[in-house]
Amino acid sequence: MTSKKHYIPNLDIVYPEKPDGHMFPFKKDIEITFDENYPFLDKSFKFRLKRFVTYLLIFTANRIVSFLRFGFKVEGRKNLRKNRKILKNGAMTISNHVQRWDFQFTQVATRYHTSFFPVWKEQCKGPDRGWIRYAGGIPIPDGIQAMKFFNKAFDEIREKKIWIHAYPESSRFDYYPYIRPFKKGVFTMAWHYNIPVLPVAITWRKPFPLTLDNIPRLFTGKKLLPGITTRVGEPLLFDESLPRKEAVQKMRKECHKAIVRLAGITNNPYPAESD
């Protein structure tokens, strides 16, 4: 892997004070009730067909468009090859949440498998709800009864050895240069399914003017957007000698440290946990 450099974008973006705050005002297009009647794991032919098309686009057209728009590139795929045995039954990928397309970046970086991921339920009411659902988003509901069906969906997913993706920072901060604290819930899920956790870092490079997103900015005076590099780390395993709580805490700290390192950050302002 090439040497890591921590590039900090200079875009004058104002971020929320809380590291898990929401950067954008939420727009709701439709009202949906996420209860025991909601298809958390939609098995209809129509849904499965649209999901197939979505992933076909992710691994073909979107991969090319990501390069043209953002100068997207991947580092660290050797960690997938040398850990095939560890990853053969699936894993949980985690990444920092810093770009609207970062789920696609992670899927392309970790090669050709599909994933499901827990998502803030309000996102499944907004304009991106179709893309989120077909890509694998499963809304996190309120209430114990609905959570049973949410958990059942992921039980079925893991029975089929399908991968899971999660954003432990919980909210999206576009082009944020540091790694925020991680929520423990995603690691509790990984512990429950006894799967390895694969850290992935979305990092930035010096802007290249001749990308599709930057060419218009040359004529409007806006600051250029940075290039994007996705770095894949080594899979991490839970310490089976520890009780659940301690094993989850240890994994959270190790994953946070791994993504900070992959991003090339030497002085990250946040600890692994804040709860």
Order of alpha helices (4+ residues) and beta strands (2+ residues): alpha-alpha-beta-alpha-alpha-beta-alpha-beta-alpha-beta-alpha-beta-alpha-beta-alpha-beta-alpha
